Amino acid sequence: MNDDSLSRVPLDPEWKRALAAEFEAPYMTALHAFLARERAAGKSLYPPAPEIFNALDTTPLSRVKVVILGQDPYHGPGQAHGLCFSVRRGVAPPPSLQNIFKELKADIGIPLPRHGELTHWAEQGVLLLNSVLTVEAGQPASHQGRGWETFTDAVIRVLNEQREHLVFLLWGSYAQRKGRIIDTSRHLVLKAVHPSPLSANRGGWFGHHHFSQANHYLEAHGQAAIDWSLPD
């Protein structure tokens, strides 16, 4: 990893071993060079460099129970910190996350959280993985097609092949296309529309009970359920 902004990024050793070949691949070299050029041009990129691999670093490969796939990071200041759908404490939860919380309350009865920071989920084994791991400030989807999709496809491939009885929550057509490689005989795949207001208001988001279904599946396969609440 030649780009200094990535070479020092924390990454759990399990994931580092499982993805070693990806870090040596030509597409990753090109991605490093692209990010270096963007920073050299004075552009602000999110999340901050130390948090690019936050999802993988917080949720080691052997501890993953549930996978939630997002698209790319939030592009507003102070929002993204490397976990899909999550925002830092003190930042108002965006509309998609608000809809996730509403479905959680309807599904399992937990009160609406007072913040949108989802680290508590990640620490229990919920891999909050965006397909694209960086974005330019104020420019949504600006880093799509630069190589991150290939890297996160490899993450999904590793999970699919090396683990059993995971729950994949695929919200929206983008996530569902990305999850086509998942072996449904080994894992539970739950699909719904994206929780964004545009999609959710058309129907298909509220009432799918993915959170309780995930916990029932985990418990049926000898694993502890996820505590979906968010402590203050």
Contacts in CASP RR format, 6 or more apart in sequence:
PFRMAT RR
TARGET T0000
AUTHOR 0000-0000-0000
METHOD contacts of the structure
MODEL  1
MNDDSLSRVPLDPEWKRALAAEFEAPYMTALHAFLARERAAGKSLYPPAP
EIFNALDTTPLSRVKVVILGQDPYHGPGQAHGLCFSVRRGVAPPPSLQNI
FKELKADIGIPLPRHGELTHWAEQGVLLLNSVLTVEAGQPASHQGRGWET
FTDAVIRVLNEQREHLVFLLWGSYAQRKGRIIDTSRHLVLKAVHPSPLSA
NRGGWFGHHHFSQANHYLEAHGQAAIDWSLPD
1 7 0 8 1.000
1 23 0 8 1.000
1 28 0 8 1.000
1 32 0 8 1.000
2 29 0 8 1.000
2 32 0 8 1.000
2 33 0 8 1.000
3 32 0 8 1.000
3 33 0 8 1.000
3 35 0 8 1.000
3 36 0 8 1.000
4 36 0 8 1.000
5 35 0 8 1.000
5 36 0 8 1.000
5 39 0 8 1.000
5 49 0 8 1.000
6 32 0 8 1.000
6 35 0 8 1.000
6 49 0 8 1.000
6 52 0 8 1.000
8 49 0 8 1.000
8 50 0 8 1.000
9 49 0 8 1.000
9 50 0 8 1.000
9 51 0 8 1.000
9 52 0 8 1.000
9 53 0 8 1.000
10 50 0 8 1.000
10 53 0 8 1.000
10 54 0 8 1.000
10 57 0 8 1.000
11 53 0 8 1.000
11 56 0 8 1.000
11 57 0 8 1.000
12 56 0 8 1.000
12 57 0 8 1.000
12 59 0 8 1.000
12 60 0 8 1.000
12 61 0 8 1.000
14 60 0 8 1.000
14 61 0 8 1.000
14 62 0 8 1.000
15 53 0 8 1.000
15 56 0 8 1.000
15 57 0 8 1.000
15 60 0 8 1.000
15 61 0 8 1.000
15 155 0 8 1.000
16 23 0 8 1.000
18 61 0 8 1.000
18 158 0 8 1.000
18 162 0 8 1.000
19 151 0 8 1.000
19 154 0 8 1.000
19 155 0 8 1.000
19 158 0 8 1.000
22 28 0 8 1.000
22 150 0 8 1.000
22 151 0 8 1.000
22 154 0 8 1.000
25 150 0 8 1.000
27 147 0 8 1.000
27 150 0 8 1.000
27 151 0 8 1.000
28 147 0 8 1.000
28 151 0 8 1.000
30 146 0 8 1.000
30 147 0 8 1.000
31 146 0 8 1.000
31 147 0 8 1.000
31 148 0 8 1.000
31 151 0 8 1.000
34 143 0 8 1.000
34 146 0 8 1.000
35 45 0 8 1.000
35 134 0 8 1.000
38 45 0 8 1.000
38 136 0 8 1.000
39 45 0 8 1.000
43 136 0 8 1.000
43 137 0 8 1.000
44 77 0 8 1.000
44 136 0 8 1.000
44 137 0 8 1.000
45 134 0 8 1.000
45 135 0 8 1.000
45 136 0 8 1.000
45 137 0 8 1.000
46 73 0 8 1.000
46 74 0 8 1.000
46 75 0 8 1.000
46 76 0 8 1.000
46 77 0 8 1.000
46 78 0 8 1.000
46 79 0 8 1.000
46 80 0 8 1.000
46 134 0 8 1.000
46 135 0 8 1.000
46 136 0 8 1.000
46 137 0 8 1.000
47 54 0 8 1.000
47 73 0 8 1.000
47 80 0 8 1.000
47 81 0 8 1.000
47 82 0 8 1.000
47 134 0 8 1.000
48 81 0 8 1.000
51 80 0 8 1.000
51 81 0 8 1.000
51 82 0 8 1.000
52 82 0 8 1.000
52 133 0 8 1.000
52 134 0 8 1.000
53 82 0 8 1.000
53 133 0 8 1.000
54 81 0 8 1.000
54 82 0 8 1.000
54 83 0 8 1.000
54 122 0 8 1.000
55 82 0 8 1.000
55 83 0 8 1.000
55 84 0 8 1.000
55 122 0 8 1.000
55 127 0 8 1.000
55 128 0 8 1.000
55 129 0 8 1.000
55 130 0 8 1.000
56 127 0 8 1.000
56 129 0 8 1.000
56 155 0 8 1.000
58 83 0 8 1.000
58 119 0 8 1.000
58 122 0 8 1.000
58 123 0 8 1.000
59 122 0 8 1.000
59 123 0 8 1.000
59 125 0 8 1.000
59 126 0 8 1.000
59 127 0 8 1.000
59 128 0 8 1.000
61 158 0 8 1.000
61 159 0 8 1.000
61 162 0 8 1.000
61 163 0 8 1.000
63 125 0 8 1.000
64 125 0 8 1.000
64 127 0 8 1.000
64 159 0 8 1.000
64 163 0 8 1.000
64 166 0 8 1.000
65 124 0 8 1.000
65 125 0 8 1.000
65 126 0 8 1.000
65 166 0 8 1.000
65 167 0 8 1.000
65 218 0 8 1.000
65 223 0 8 1.000
65 226 0 8 1.000
66 125 0 8 1.000
66 126 0 8 1.000
66 127 0 8 1.000
66 166 0 8 1.000
66 167 0 8 1.000
66 168 0 8 1.000
66 169 0 8 1.000
66 214 0 8 1.000
66 218 0 8 1.000
66 226 0 8 1.000
67 126 0 8 1.000
67 127 0 8 1.000
67 129 0 8 1.000
67 156 0 8 1.000
67 159 0 8 1.000
67 166 0 8 1.000
67 167 0 8 1.000
67 168 0 8 1.000
67 169 0 8 1.000
68 84 0 8 1.000
68 85 0 8 1.000
68 126 0 8 1.000
68 127 0 8 1.000
68 128 0 8 1.000
68 129 0 8 1.000
68 169 0 8 1.000
68 171 0 8 1.000
69 84 0 8 1.000
69 129 0 8 1.000
69 130 0 8 1.000
69 131 0 8 1.000
69 156 0 8 1.000
69 168 0 8 1.000
69 169 0 8 1.000
69 170 0 8 1.000
69 171 0 8 1.000
69 175 0 8 1.000
69 178 0 8 1.000
69 179 0 8 1.000
70 84 0 8 1.000
70 85 0 8 1.000
70 128 0 8 1.000
70 129 0 8 1.000
70 130 0 8 1.000
70 131 0 8 1.000
70 171 0 8 1.000
70 174 0 8 1.000
70 175 0 8 1.000
71 84 0 8 1.000
71 130 0 8 1.000
71 131 0 8 1.000
71 132 0 8 1.000
71 141 0 8 1.000
71 174 0 8 1.000
71 175 0 8 1.000
72 130 0 8 1.000
72 131 0 8 1.000
72 132 0 8 1.000
72 133 0 8 1.000
72 134 0 8 1.000
72 135 0 8 1.000
72 140 0 8 1.000
72 141 0 8 1.000
72 143 0 8 1.000
72 144 0 8 1.000
73 79 0 8 1.000
73 80 0 8 1.000
73 82 0 8 1.000
73 84 0 8 1.000
73 130 0 8 1.000
73 132 0 8 1.000
73 133 0 8 1.000
73 134 0 8 1.000
73 135 0 8 1.000
74 80 0 8 1.000
74 87 0 8 1.000
74 94 0 8 1.000
74 135 0 8 1.000
75 135 0 8 1.000
75 136 0 8 1.000
75 137 0 8 1.000
75 138 0 8 1.000
75 139 0 8 1.000
75 140 0 8 1.000
75 142 0 8 1.000
76 137 0 8 1.000
76 138 0 8 1.000
77 137 0 8 1.000
78 87 0 8 1.000
78 88 0 8 1.000
78 91 0 8 1.000
79 87 0 8 1.000
79 88 0 8 1.000
79 91 0 8 1.000
79 94 0 8 1.000
80 87 0 8 1.000
80 135 0 8 1.000
81 87 0 8 1.000
81 88 0 8 1.000
81 117 0 8 1.000
82 128 0 8 1.000
82 130 0 8 1.000
82 133 0 8 1.000
83 118 0 8 1.000
83 119 0 8 1.000
83 122 0 8 1.000
83 128 0 8 1.000
84 128 0 8 1.000
84 129 0 8 1.000
84 130 0 8 1.000
85 96 0 8 1.000
85 97 0 8 1.000
85 100 0 8 1.000
85 118 0 8 1.000
85 128 0 8 1.000
86 97 0 8 1.000
86 116 0 8 1.000
86 117 0 8 1.000
86 118 0 8 1.000
86 119 0 8 1.000
86 122 0 8 1.000
86 128 0 8 1.000
87 93 0 8 1.000
87 94 0 8 1.000
87 97 0 8 1.000
87 116 0 8 1.000
87 117 0 8 1.000
88 117 0 8 1.000
89 115 0 8 1.000
89 116 0 8 1.000
89 117 0 8 1.000
90 115 0 8 1.000
91 116 0 8 1.000
93 101 0 8 1.000
93 113 0 8 1.000
93 115 0 8 1.000
93 116 0 8 1.000
95 196 0 8 1.000
95 197 0 8 1.000
96 194 0 8 1.000
96 195 0 8 1.000
96 196 0 8 1.000
96 197 0 8 1.000
97 116 0 8 1.000
97 195 0 8 1.000
99 195 0 8 1.000
99 196 0 8 1.000
99 197 0 8 1.000
99 200 0 8 1.000
99 205 0 8 1.000
99 206 0 8 1.000
100 195 0 8 1.000
101 112 0 8 1.000
101 113 0 8 1.000
101 116 0 8 1.000
102 112 0 8 1.000
102 206 0 8 1.000
103 195 0 8 1.000
103 205 0 8 1.000
103 206 0 8 1.000
103 207 0 8 1.000
103 208 0 8 1.000
103 210 0 8 1.000
103 211 0 8 1.000
104 110 0 8 1.000
104 211 0 8 1.000
104 228 0 8 1.000
105 111 0 8 1.000
105 112 0 8 1.000
106 206 0 8 1.000
106 207 0 8 1.000
107 207 0 8 1.000
107 209 0 8 1.000
107 210 0 8 1.000
107 211 0 8 1.000
107 212 0 8 1.000
108 211 0 8 1.000
108 212 0 8 1.000
108 215 0 8 1.000
108 228 0 8 1.000
110 228 0 8 1.000
110 229 0 8 1.000
111 229 0 8 1.000
113 229 0 8 1.000
113 230 0 8 1.000
114 230 0 8 1.000
114 232 0 8 1.000
115 230 0 8 1.000
115 232 0 8 1.000
116 230 0 8 1.000
117 230 0 8 1.000
118 126 0 8 1.000
118 128 0 8 1.000
118 230 0 8 1.000
120 227 0 8 1.000
120 229 0 8 1.000
120 230 0 8 1.000
120 231 0 8 1.000
121 128 0 8 1.000
121 226 0 8 1.000
121 228 0 8 1.000
121 230 0 8 1.000
122 128 0 8 1.000
124 224 0 8 1.000
124 226 0 8 1.000
124 227 0 8 1.000
125 226 0 8 1.000
126 226 0 8 1.000
127 159 0 8 1.000
129 152 0 8 1.000
129 155 0 8 1.000
129 156 0 8 1.000
130 152 0 8 1.000
131 148 0 8 1.000
131 149 0 8 1.000
131 152 0 8 1.000
131 174 0 8 1.000
131 175 0 8 1.000
131 178 0 8 1.000
132 141 0 8 1.000
132 143 0 8 1.000
132 144 0 8 1.000
132 145 0 8 1.000
132 146 0 8 1.000
132 148 0 8 1.000
132 149 0 8 1.000
132 152 0 8 1.000
133 143 0 8 1.000
133 148 0 8 1.000
133 151 0 8 1.000
133 152 0 8 1.000
134 143 0 8 1.000
134 148 0 8 1.000
135 141 0 8 1.000
135 142 0 8 1.000
135 143 0 8 1.000
136 142 0 8 1.000
136 143 0 8 1.000
149 178 0 8 1.000
152 178 0 8 1.000
153 178 0 8 1.000
153 181 0 8 1.000
156 178 0 8 1.000
156 179 0 8 1.000
156 181 0 8 1.000
156 182 0 8 1.000
157 181 0 8 1.000
159 166 0 8 1.000
160 181 0 8 1.000
160 182 0 8 1.000
160 183 0 8 1.000
160 186 0 8 1.000
160 187 0 8 1.000
163 187 0 8 1.000
164 186 0 8 1.000
164 187 0 8 1.000
165 186 0 8 1.000
165 187 0 8 1.000
165 188 0 8 1.000
165 217 0 8 1.000
165 218 0 8 1.000
165 221 0 8 1.000
165 223 0 8 1.000
166 186 0 8 1.000
166 187 0 8 1.000
166 188 0 8 1.000
167 187 0 8 1.000
167 188 0 8 1.000
167 190 0 8 1.000
167 213 0 8 1.000
167 214 0 8 1.000
167 217 0 8 1.000
167 218 0 8 1.000
168 179 0 8 1.000
168 182 0 8 1.000
168 187 0 8 1.000
168 188 0 8 1.000
168 189 0 8 1.000
168 190 0 8 1.000
169 190 0 8 1.000
169 192 0 8 1.000
169 210 0 8 1.000
169 214 0 8 1.000
170 176 0 8 1.000
170 178 0 8 1.000
170 179 0 8 1.000
170 189 0 8 1.000
170 190 0 8 1.000
170 191 0 8 1.000
170 192 0 8 1.000
171 191 0 8 1.000
171 192 0 8 1.000
171 193 0 8 1.000
171 194 0 8 1.000
171 195 0 8 1.000
171 205 0 8 1.000
172 191 0 8 1.000
172 192 0 8 1.000
172 193 0 8 1.000
172 194 0 8 1.000
172 199 0 8 1.000
173 194 0 8 1.000
174 194 0 8 1.000
175 194 0 8 1.000
176 191 0 8 1.000
179 189 0 8 1.000
182 189 0 8 1.000
188 213 0 8 1.000
188 214 0 8 1.000
188 217 0 8 1.000
190 208 0 8 1.000
190 210 0 8 1.000
190 213 0 8 1.000
190 214 0 8 1.000
192 204 0 8 1.000
192 205 0 8 1.000
192 208 0 8 1.000
192 210 0 8 1.000
193 199 0 8 1.000
193 200 0 8 1.000
193 202 0 8 1.000
193 203 0 8 1.000
193 204 0 8 1.000
193 205 0 8 1.000
194 200 0 8 1.000
194 205 0 8 1.000
195 205 0 8 1.000
199 205 0 8 1.000
200 206 0 8 1.000
211 226 0 8 1.000
211 228 0 8 1.000
214 226 0 8 1.000
215 225 0 8 1.000
215 226 0 8 1.000
218 224 0 8 1.000
218 225 0 8 1.000
218 226 0 8 1.000
219 225 0 8 1.000
END
